[in-house]
Every structure is written in C-alpha cells, then in structure tokens.
C-alpha cells in the first residue's frame, strides 16, 4: 500500500483517484485539487496505521479552519498483529519508509513550488516525521514538524531534522504517558532503536553549555509543550491525549495556521490534562526561538 501510494499517487499527484486509493477512502474529501493547491499537511499515524486517533487529529485541524490537503499516510507494514511490533522496532525499514515519503514531498514541491508542507506525527509517526525531514535532499525543506506523544528517544539529536525545516519543530508531550513511552519504549525501544523514555513522555533533552554552537543554534527552533495534571482512563488514554480533536484544534492547529512562529500566546499558553482541566506547564523554548513566516494562508477561504 505504501509503495502504491508514494509511487503512483502523491508521487505525480495525478490522477487523484490513484492517490485516494493509496491513502484509503477516508482521505477522499481531503485530497481535492483545490486543497492540494493550497498546501499539504501529512498526518503520520502510530504503529497501528489509520485509526480513530489520527482521524481525530485531522478532525481537530479541520475544526480549526485548516483548509489544505490532509492525507493520513500509511507508512507501516500491513501485517496483522506482528506488524505492530515490526513497525516499532524495524529501524532500517522505517528509515526506508521515510525516504519514500521524502520522495513524495519532493514531487509535491516540484509540482507546487512555494506551497507549505507540514508533517504531523503521533507516537511512532513522530519518529517517521523526523526521519523524513532528515531524508530530504539538498534544496528541499519542510515548513515544520508537529510531534504528538512521539516515540523517538529523548536524547535523539534533532539538529539535522531542524535544519530541514523553515521554522522548526514543536513537540507536545505528556508525563502521564508512562505506560507507552517509558515502560513500553524501554522494553521494545523507540523508533530510533534507543531504549528508554520517549520524547513524548518528558520532552527532548536540550543541549548543554558544552555542546557545539551549531547544535545550540539549531535547538533555538525547538518548542516543547508539556501536559500536566491528574489523569484518568489508563495508559492508552494518556497516549491518545494529544490526539483529541478539541486539543488539536485549540493547541496544535495554531502552529500550522500562524503567520509567525511561535503563535500568539504560545510562550505562556498551557495545555489541558486528559480530563480537560488547565495545566500549569508553559510552552518552552531553549533560547527563545526565531520568527519564521508561513508562505501561504491555510485557513478556509
């Protein structure tokens, strides 16, 4: 499915019917020509593939007024049961899948130069988003990466991925996500193969004073939001807390719709807990972050 999608669908973007088949029927309404002409937001699901979780992400973006192509991209291996574990631990295979997606993006940008391109990755899809940015050839960049409960190690070096974006990476994490992104990733490993906490649990480790100036400069464009407060409903609900449509519409969509990063209020804004109460953790940026402008408006006409 993944090869069919990347080679025959978004690869040339014609015919649109092939693209719809490659992504699945749920994408039909989000891959019209007028949407493709305005920009591209690719939603990368976790190891489970398309599911109510990533459909909620798209629903939230749509509710916020985002109007562009928004396919849910099937990057994993469609193998029953065993495919879930393979999609999580096959580092080499996942990097190959990211290279395929990078080719898709290159073809899109060649056919529609100047249109904005964002990747929104949940869980393992966050790892694929980072790998895809890294795989882009010289001369091609994404507008930004949005990571939701990402299963990529907290110590992973984002320098290369950050350099492949125009405005940076925003990471939404939840310390309550211990079951999946601490215990699970310690036992099975993160998408990059490292065992231990995922960046979706406590955020990415920040550079220290002894790091290279280039790395310190790159991390100026990393923003991180932490969800705090009591949780209820178990570890699966904690892992899905960043995918709820209401959360996405209020806290995630502004990072895609804004003309300047960070969006207004992001530095001091808070994220809701799983139960909906306001949290106390503000958005943080290691060194303030630089302003970057969106090349084209993405709100509904």
VENDAQUI-V327418 format. One record per pair of residues at least 24 apart in sequence whose ideal C-beta (glycine too) atoms are under 10 Angstrom apart, sorted by the first residue. I is the first residue (numbers start at 0). J is the second residue. Records with the same first field share a line. If there is no record, write none. Layout:
# VENDAQUI-V327418
I = J + J
This chain:
# VENDAQUI-V327418
0 = 48 + 73 + 74 + 75 + 76 + 77
1 = 72 + 73 + 74 + 75 + 76 + 77 + 95 + 96 + 99 + 100 + 103
2 = 96 + 99
3 = 73
4 = 70 + 72 + 73 + 74 + 99 + 100 + 103
5 = 72 + 73 + 74 + 96 + 98 + 99 + 100 + 101 + 102 + 103 + 104 + 106
6 = 99 + 102 + 103 + 106
8 = 70 + 103 + 106
9 = 35 + 39 + 41 + 68 + 70 + 72 + 100 + 102 + 103 + 104 + 106 + 107 + 110
10 = 99 + 102 + 103 + 105 + 106 + 107 + 110
11 = 103 + 106 + 107 + 109 + 110
12 = 39 + 68 + 103 + 106 + 107 + 109 + 110 + 111
13 = 110
18 = 68 + 70
19 = 70
21 = 70 + 72 + 73 + 103
22 = 49 + 70 + 71 + 72 + 73
23 = 48 + 49 + 70 + 71 + 72 + 73
25 = 49 + 53 + 54 + 57 + 70 + 71
26 = 57 + 68 + 69 + 70 + 71 + 72 + 73
27 = 70
28 = 61 + 69
29 = 57 + 60 + 61 + 66 + 67 + 68 + 69 + 70 + 71
30 = 68 + 69 + 70
31 = 68
32 = 68
33 = 66 + 67 + 68 + 300
34 = 65 + 66 + 67 + 68 + 69 + 70 + 297
35 = 67 + 68 + 70 + 107 + 110 + 111 + 114
36 = 67 + 68 + 110 + 111 + 114 + 295
37 = 65 + 66 + 67 + 68 + 111 + 114 + 115 + 295 + 296 + 297 + 298 + 299 + 300
38 = 65 + 66 + 67 + 68 + 69 + 107 + 111 + 113 + 114 + 115 + 116 + 117 + 142 + 255 + 293 + 294 + 295 + 296 + 297
39 = 67 + 68 + 69 + 70 + 103 + 104 + 107 + 108 + 111 + 114 + 115 + 116 + 117 + 118 + 141 + 142 + 297
40 = 65 + 67 + 68 + 69 + 70 + 115 + 116 + 117 + 118 + 119 + 142 + 145 + 252 + 255 + 297
41 = 68 + 69 + 70 + 71 + 72 + 74 + 100 + 103 + 104 + 107 + 116 + 117 + 118 + 119 + 120 + 124 + 127 + 128 + 131 + 141
42 = 69 + 70 + 71 + 72 + 117 + 118 + 119 + 120 + 121 + 124 + 128 + 145 + 147 + 242
43 = 71 + 72 + 73 + 74 + 75 + 96 + 97 + 100 + 118 + 119 + 120 + 121 + 122 + 123 + 124 + 125 + 126 + 127 + 128 + 131 + 144 + 145 + 146 + 147
44 = 71 + 72 + 73 + 74 + 75 + 86 + 119 + 120 + 121 + 122 + 123 + 124 + 127 + 242
45 = 75 + 83 + 86 + 87 + 120 + 121 + 122 + 123 + 124 + 125 + 126 + 127 + 147 + 148 + 149 + 150 + 179 + 190 + 238 + 239 + 242
46 = 74 + 75 + 76 + 82 + 83 + 84 + 85 + 86 + 87 + 88 + 93 + 122 + 123 + 124 + 126 + 150 + 187 + 190
47 = 75 + 82 + 83 + 86 + 121 + 122 + 123 + 124
48 = 72 + 73 + 74 + 75 + 76 + 77 + 82 + 83 + 86 + 124
49 = 73 + 75
50 = 121 + 239 + 242
51 = 239 + 242
52 = 121 + 122 + 124 + 147 + 148 + 235 + 238 + 239 + 241 + 242 + 243
53 = 119 + 120 + 121 + 122 + 124 + 147 + 242
54 = 242 + 244
55 = 121 + 239 + 241 + 242 + 243 + 244 + 245 + 246 + 247
56 = 119 + 120 + 121 + 124 + 145 + 147 + 241 + 242 + 243 + 244 + 246 + 247 + 251 + 252
57 = 119 + 242 + 244 + 247
58 = 242 + 243 + 244 + 245 + 247 + 248
59 = 242 + 243 + 244 + 245 + 246 + 247 + 248 + 249 + 250 + 251 + 252
60 = 117 + 119 + 145 + 244 + 247 + 248 + 251 + 252 + 255 + 256 + 297
61 = 244 + 247 + 248 + 252 + 299
62 = 244 + 245 + 247 + 248 + 249 + 252
63 = 244 + 247 + 248 + 249 + 250 + 251 + 252 + 253 + 255 + 256 + 297 + 298 + 299
64 = 248 + 252 + 256 + 297 + 298 + 299
65 = 117 + 247 + 248 + 251 + 252 + 255 + 256 + 297 + 298 + 299
66 = 256 + 296 + 297 + 298 + 299 + 300
67 = 114 + 115 + 116 + 117 + 255 + 295 + 296 + 297 + 298 + 299
68 = 107 + 111 + 114 + 116
69 = 117 + 119
70 = 103
71 = 119 + 124
72 = 96 + 99 + 100 + 103 + 118 + 120 + 124 + 127 + 128 + 131
74 = 99 + 100 + 120 + 123 + 124 + 126 + 127 + 128 + 130 + 131
75 = 123 + 124 + 127
83 = 123 + 187
84 = 187
86 = 123 + 124 + 127 + 190
87 = 122 + 123 + 126 + 150 + 183 + 184 + 187 + 188 + 189 + 190
88 = 187 + 188 + 189 + 190 + 192
89 = 190 + 192
90 = 126 + 130 + 188 + 189 + 190 + 191 + 192 + 193
91 = 192
93 = 123 + 126 + 127 + 130 + 190 + 191 + 192
94 = 126 + 127 + 130 + 131 + 133 + 134 + 190 + 191
95 = 130 + 134
96 = 127 + 130 + 131 + 134
97 = 126 + 127 + 128 + 129 + 130 + 131 + 132 + 133 + 134 + 135 + 190
98 = 130 + 131 + 133 + 134 + 135
99 = 131 + 134
100 = 127 + 128 + 130 + 131 + 132 + 134 + 135
101 = 130 + 131 + 132 + 133 + 134 + 135 + 136 + 139 + 141 + 163
102 = 131 + 134 + 135 + 136
103 = 131
104 = 131 + 132 + 134 + 135 + 139 + 140 + 141
105 = 134 + 135 + 136 + 138 + 139
108 = 135 + 138 + 139 + 140 + 141
109 = 139
112 = 294
113 = 294 + 295
114 = 142 + 294 + 295 + 297
115 = 141 + 142 + 143 + 165 + 166 + 255 + 293 + 294 + 295 + 296 + 297
116 = 140 + 141 + 142 + 143 + 164 + 165 + 294
117 = 141 + 142 + 143 + 144 + 145 + 164 + 166 + 254 + 255 + 293 + 297
118 = 142 + 143 + 144 + 145 + 146 + 160 + 164 + 168
119 = 143 + 144 + 145 + 146 + 147 + 169 + 242 + 247 + 251 + 252 + 254 + 255
120 = 144 + 145 + 146 + 147 + 148 + 149 + 150 + 151 + 190 + 199
121 = 145 + 146 + 147 + 148 + 149 + 150 + 171 + 199 + 238 + 239 + 241 + 242
122 = 146 + 147 + 148 + 149 + 150 + 151 + 176 + 179 + 180 + 190 + 197 + 199 + 238 + 239 + 241 + 242
123 = 148 + 149 + 150 + 151 + 189 + 190 + 197 + 199
124 = 148 + 149 + 150 + 190
125 = 149 + 150 + 151 + 168 + 170 + 171 + 172 + 189 + 190 + 197 + 198 + 199 + 241
126 = 150 + 151 + 152 + 155 + 189 + 190 + 191 + 192 + 197 + 198 + 199
127 = 151 + 190
128 = 160 + 168 + 190
129 = 155 + 156 + 157 + 159 + 160 + 161 + 163 + 168 + 190 + 191 + 198
130 = 159 + 160 + 190 + 191
131 = 160 + 163
132 = 157 + 159 + 160 + 161 + 162 + 163 + 164 + 168
133 = 157 + 158 + 159 + 160 + 161 + 162 + 163
134 = 159 + 160 + 163
135 = 159 + 160 + 162 + 163 + 164
136 = 163
137 = 163
139 = 163
140 = 164 + 165 + 166
141 = 165 + 166 + 168
142 = 166 + 167 + 255 + 260 + 291 + 292 + 293 + 294 + 295 + 297
143 = 167 + 168 + 169 + 220 + 222 + 254 + 255 + 257 + 260 + 291 + 293
144 = 168 + 169 + 170 + 221
145 = 169 + 170 + 171 + 241 + 247 + 251 + 252 + 254 + 255
146 = 170 + 171 + 172 + 198 + 199 + 203 + 221 + 223 + 241
147 = 171 + 172 + 173 + 199 + 224 + 238 + 239 + 240 + 241 + 242 + 246 + 247 + 251
148 = 172 + 173 + 176 + 179 + 180 + 197 + 198 + 199 + 200 + 226 + 237 + 238 + 239 + 240 + 241 + 242
149 = 180 + 189 + 190 + 197 + 198 + 199 + 200 + 202 + 203 + 241
150 = 176 + 179 + 180 + 183 + 184 + 187 + 188 + 189 + 190 + 191 + 197 + 198 + 199 + 200 + 238
151 = 180 + 184 + 189 + 190 + 191 + 193 + 197 + 198 + 199 + 203
152 = 184 + 188 + 189 + 190 + 191 + 192 + 193 + 194 + 195 + 196 + 197 + 198 + 203 + 204
153 = 180 + 181 + 184 + 189 + 193 + 195 + 196 + 197 + 198 + 199 + 200 + 201 + 202 + 203 + 204 + 205
154 = 189 + 191 + 193 + 195 + 196 + 198 + 203 + 204
155 = 189 + 190 + 191 + 193 + 197 + 198 + 203 + 204
156 = 191 + 203 + 204 + 206 + 210 + 214 + 217 + 218
157 = 198 + 203 + 204 + 206 + 214 + 217 + 218 + 220 + 221
158 = 206 + 210 + 211 + 213 + 214 + 215 + 216 + 217 + 218 + 221
159 = 217
160 = 217 + 221
161 = 214 + 216 + 217 + 218 + 219 + 220 + 221
162 = 213 + 216 + 217 + 220
164 = 217 + 220 + 291
165 = 220 + 260 + 291 + 292 + 293 + 294
166 = 220 + 222 + 254 + 257 + 259 + 260 + 261 + 288 + 289 + 290 + 291 + 292 + 293
167 = 217 + 218 + 219 + 220 + 221 + 222 + 254 + 260 + 261 + 284 + 288 + 289 + 291
168 = 203 + 217 + 218 + 220 + 221 + 222 + 223 + 254
169 = 220 + 221 + 222 + 223 + 224 + 250 + 251 + 253 + 254 + 255 + 260 + 261 + 262 + 265 + 282 + 284 + 288
170 = 198 + 199 + 202 + 203 + 221 + 222 + 223 + 224 + 225 + 241 + 282 + 283
171 = 199 + 202 + 222 + 223 + 224 + 225 + 226 + 240 + 241 + 242 + 246 + 247 + 250 + 251 + 254 + 270 + 282
172 = 196 + 197 + 198 + 199 + 200 + 201 + 202 + 203 + 223 + 224 + 225 + 226 + 241 + 270 + 280
173 = 199 + 200 + 201 + 202 + 224 + 225 + 226 + 227 + 228 + 230 + 237 + 238 + 239 + 240 + 241 + 270 + 272 + 273 + 278 + 280
174 = 199 + 200 + 201 + 202 + 225 + 226 + 227 + 228 + 230 + 237 + 280
175 = 200 + 226 + 227 + 228 + 229 + 230 + 231 + 232 + 234 + 236 + 237 + 238 + 240 + 272 + 273
176 = 200 + 201 + 226 + 230 + 234 + 235 + 236 + 237 + 238 + 239 + 240 + 241 + 273
177 = 201 + 230 + 234 + 237 + 238
178 = 233 + 234 + 235 + 236 + 237 + 238
179 = 234 + 235 + 237 + 238 + 239
180 = 234 + 237 + 238
181 = 234
182 = 234
183 = 234 + 238
198 = 223
199 = 238 + 241
200 = 225 + 237 + 238
201 = 225
202 = 280 + 283
203 = 285
205 = 283 + 284 + 285 + 286
206 = 285 + 286
215 = 285 + 286
216 = 286 + 289
217 = 285
218 = 284 + 285 + 286 + 288
219 = 284 + 285 + 286 + 287 + 288 + 289
220 = 260 + 261 + 284 + 285 + 286 + 287 + 288 + 289 + 291
221 = 283 + 284 + 285 + 286 + 288
222 = 254 + 260 + 261 + 262 + 265 + 266 + 282 + 283 + 284 + 285 + 288
223 = 280 + 281 + 282 + 283 + 284 + 285
224 = 250 + 251 + 254 + 265 + 268 + 269 + 270 + 278 + 280 + 281 + 282 + 283
225 = 269 + 270 + 278 + 279 + 280 + 281 + 282 + 283
226 = 250 + 269 + 270 + 271 + 272 + 273 + 278 + 280
227 = 269 + 270 + 271 + 272 + 276 + 277 + 278 + 279 + 280
228 = 269 + 270 + 271 + 272 + 273 + 274 + 275 + 276 + 277 + 278 + 279 + 280
229 = 272 + 273 + 274 + 276
230 = 272 + 273 + 274
231 = 272 + 273 + 274
232 = 273 + 274
233 = 273
236 = 273 + 274
237 = 272 + 273
239 = 273
240 = 270 + 271 + 272 + 273 + 274
241 = 270 + 273
243 = 271 + 273 + 275
245 = 271 + 275
246 = 270 + 271 + 273 + 275
250 = 282
252 = 297 + 298
254 = 282
255 = 293 + 297 + 298
256 = 293 + 296 + 297 + 298
257 = 291 + 292 + 293 + 297
258 = 290 + 291 + 292 + 293 + 294 + 295 + 296 + 297
259 = 290 + 291 + 292 + 293
260 = 284 + 288 + 289 + 290 + 291 + 292 + 293
261 = 287 + 288 + 289 + 290 + 291
